[in-house]
């Protein structure tokens, strides 16, 4: 199986990449490898034959723009976006990350209801370098996100979303 993943050099993306490359052909896209999600045309060319696209990297609106670019360019495989339950707190906190992830949730829901093969996995805090400084919160092990992605990949049918929290 051919799988493309954004943000594959750290955090959730690295855990997914390391797990999936064992049995699959995996293409990684990341700023650190000059394959940035802010320039989707290159990504679209390189992943057009992939069976799965994991939309993991977060960079403001770029994650949402990439999702729509995949659909616009008629990507045929499953698209799995990594969202966040922080989107549920938009009413209580105004900060860009939650707003972007809320928009990603809405975009996935819209595309799902249009019949697209999209899934949004919405984890809570994950024990990754991005939040390792936070000692005031409970964090999930990244393995739960990896398990959820593998489960979605293995399903022959569409899965709308999965929420993971402690």
C-alpha positions as a printed NumPy array, in Angstrom:
array([[  0.   ,   0.   ,   0.   ],
       [  1.237,   3.517,  -0.784],
       [  0.766,   6.063,   1.98 ],
       [  1.628,   9.761,   2.084],
       [  1.949,  11.621,   5.372],
       [  2.63 ,  15.231,   6.228],
       [  4.689,  16.217,   9.242],
       [  6.493,  12.891,   9.36 ],
       [  9.665,  14.059,  11.119],
       [  8.341,  14.654,  14.638],
       [  5.506,  14.   ,  17.058],
       [  2.424,  12.139,  15.865],
       [  3.627,  12.18 ,  12.268],
       [  6.925,  10.502,  13.121],
       [  5.176,   7.811,  15.155],
       [  2.802,   7.15 ,  12.253],
       [  5.6  ,   7.178,   9.692],
       [  7.76 ,   4.769,  11.701],
       [  4.837,   2.387,  12.22 ],
       [  3.479,   2.47 ,   8.679],
       [  6.808,   2.185,   6.836],
       [  7.274,  -1.344,   8.185],
       [  4.659,  -2.828,   5.828],
       [  3.975,  -0.031,   3.342],
       [  5.611,   2.333,   0.909],
       [  5.432,   5.662,   2.747],
       [  6.188,   9.118,   1.365],
       [  6.848,  11.799,   3.963],
       [  6.318,  15.534,   3.591],
       [  7.728,  18.05 ,   6.079],
       [  9.25 ,  21.512,   6.261],
       [ 12.505,  19.969,   7.417],
       [ 12.754,  18.005,   4.163],
       [ 11.736,  20.922,   1.901],
       [  8.361,  19.312,   1.227],
       [  6.17 ,  21.856,   2.989],
       [  2.36 ,  21.705,   3.151],
       [  2.284,  25.388,   2.271],
       [  3.226,  24.338,  -1.275],
       [  0.619,  21.699,  -2.086],
       [  1.317,  21.383,  -5.824],
       [  4.456,  19.329,  -5.181],
       [  2.656,  17.165,  -2.649],
       [ -0.264,  16.598,  -5.016],
       [  2.077,  15.4  ,  -7.773],
       [  3.953,  13.008,  -5.519],
       [  0.928,  11.457,  -3.812],
       [ -1.486,  11.095,  -6.718],
       [ -1.084,   7.297,  -6.79 ],
       [ -1.239,   6.799,  -3.024],
       [ -3.957,   4.733,  -1.399],
       [ -3.94 ,   6.753,   1.828],
       [ -3.1  ,  10.38 ,   2.579],
       [ -2.527,  11.312,   6.219],
       [ -3.059,  15.042,   6.634],
       [ -1.111,  15.448,   9.863],
       [  1.122,  18.534,   9.697],
       [ -0.296,  21.638,  11.314],
       [  0.609,  25.036,   9.915],
       [ -2.358,  27.329,  10.349],
       [ -4.798,  27.166,   7.456],
       [ -2.418,  25.103,   5.296],
       [ -3.758,  21.793,   6.649],
       [ -7.284,  22.741,   5.563],
       [ -6.125,  24.132,   2.226],
       [ -4.296,  20.873,   1.544],
       [ -7.411,  18.834,   2.355],
       [ -9.456,  20.774,  -0.185],
       [ -6.621,  20.655,  -2.738],
       [ -6.612,  16.853,  -2.494],
       [-10.357,  16.749,  -3.093],
       [-10.209,  19.329,  -5.894],
       [ -7.516,  17.279,  -7.639],
       [ -9.688,  14.171,  -7.255],
       [ -7.474,  12.183,  -4.89 ],
       [ -8.932,   8.675,  -5.047],
       [ -7.728,   7.17 ,  -1.764],
       [ -8.693,   7.651,   1.861],
       [ -7.762,  10.921,   3.53 ],
       [ -7.137,  10.819,   7.267],
       [ -6.782,  14.212,   8.924],
       [ -5.33 ,  14.625,  12.389],
       [ -7.517,  17.146,  14.156],
       [ -7.769,  17.937,  17.847],
       [-10.371,  18.01 ,  20.578],
       [ -9.132,  21.536,  21.269],
       [-11.631,  22.465,  18.564],
       [-14.369,  21.775,  21.124],
       [-13.141,  24.697,  23.233],
       [-13.551,  27.422,  20.637],
       [-16.481,  28.826,  22.602],
       [-14.33 ,  29.185,  25.719],
       [-10.903,  30.109,  24.381],
       [ -9.977,  32.09 ,  21.331],
       [ -6.677,  30.902,  20.026],
       [ -5.742,  30.121,  16.435],
       [ -4.888,  26.437,  16.909],
       [ -8.393,  25.587,  18.158],
       [-10.01 ,  27.669,  15.426],
       [ -7.947,  25.974,  12.714],
       [ -8.669,  22.504,  14.087],
       [-12.382,  23.342,  14.385],
       [-12.394,  24.371,  10.749],
       [-10.613,  21.126,   9.851],
       [-13.366,  19.197,  11.688],
       [-16.037,  21.079,   9.751],
       [-14.262,  20.58 ,   6.422],
       [-13.97 ,  16.841,   7.034],
       [-17.632,  16.62 ,   8.061],
       [-18.69 ,  18.493,   4.921],
       [-16.625,  16.241,   2.659],
       [-17.762,  13.094,   4.469],
       [-21.404,  14.027,   3.933],
       [-20.619,  14.585,   0.248],
       [-19.525,  10.927,   0.056],
       [-15.76 ,  11.412,   0.248],
       [-13.49 ,   8.907,   1.985],
       [-12.323,  11.256,   4.735],
       [-11.793,  10.68 ,   8.439],
       [-10.815,  13.127,  11.146],
       [ -9.019,  11.706,  14.162],
       [ -9.385,  14.117,  17.065],
       [ -6.943,  13.382,  19.871],
       [ -6.585,  15.251,  23.115],
       [ -3.128,  16.159,  24.366],
       [ -0.57 ,  13.676,  23.09 ],
       [  2.749,  13.062,  24.81 ],
       [  4.941,  14.607,  22.095],
       [  7.645,  17.303,  22.071],
       [  4.993,  19.942,  21.311],
       [  3.474,  19.571,  24.792],
       [  6.194,  17.898,  26.852],
       [  6.62 ,  21.133,  28.841],
       [  3.045,  20.838,  30.125],
       [  2.963,  19.091,  33.475],
       [ -0.534,  20.237,  34.408],
       [ -2.38 ,  17.99 ,  31.956],
       [ -2.902,  14.304,  31.331],
       [ -1.535,  13.15 ,  27.999],
       [ -2.252,  10.189,  25.773],
       [  0.533,   8.015,  24.48 ],
       [  0.997,   8.562,  20.745],
       [  0.462,   4.823,  20.201],
       [ -3.303,   5.391,  20.521],
       [ -3.287,   7.711,  17.523],
       [ -1.226,   5.154,  15.591],
       [ -3.746,   2.438,  16.507],
       [ -6.677,   4.628,  15.438],
       [ -5.061,   5.409,  12.079],
       [ -4.287,   1.738,  11.477],
       [ -7.881,   0.858,  12.331],
       [ -9.252,   3.428,   9.856],
       [ -6.866,   2.196,   7.154],
       [ -8.033,  -1.389,   7.69 ],
       [-11.749,  -0.575,   7.346],
       [-13.28 ,  -1.165,   3.926],
       [-15.994,   1.387,   4.712],
       [-15.832,   5.088,   5.502],
       [-15.293,   6.314,   9.06 ],
       [-16.339,   9.908,   9.805],
       [-14.337,  10.705,  12.928],
       [-12.697,   9.307,  16.036],
       [-12.138,  11.207,  19.281],
       [ -9.355,  10.09 ,  21.625],
       [ -9.001,  11.497,  25.124],
       [ -7.823,  10.599,  28.605]])
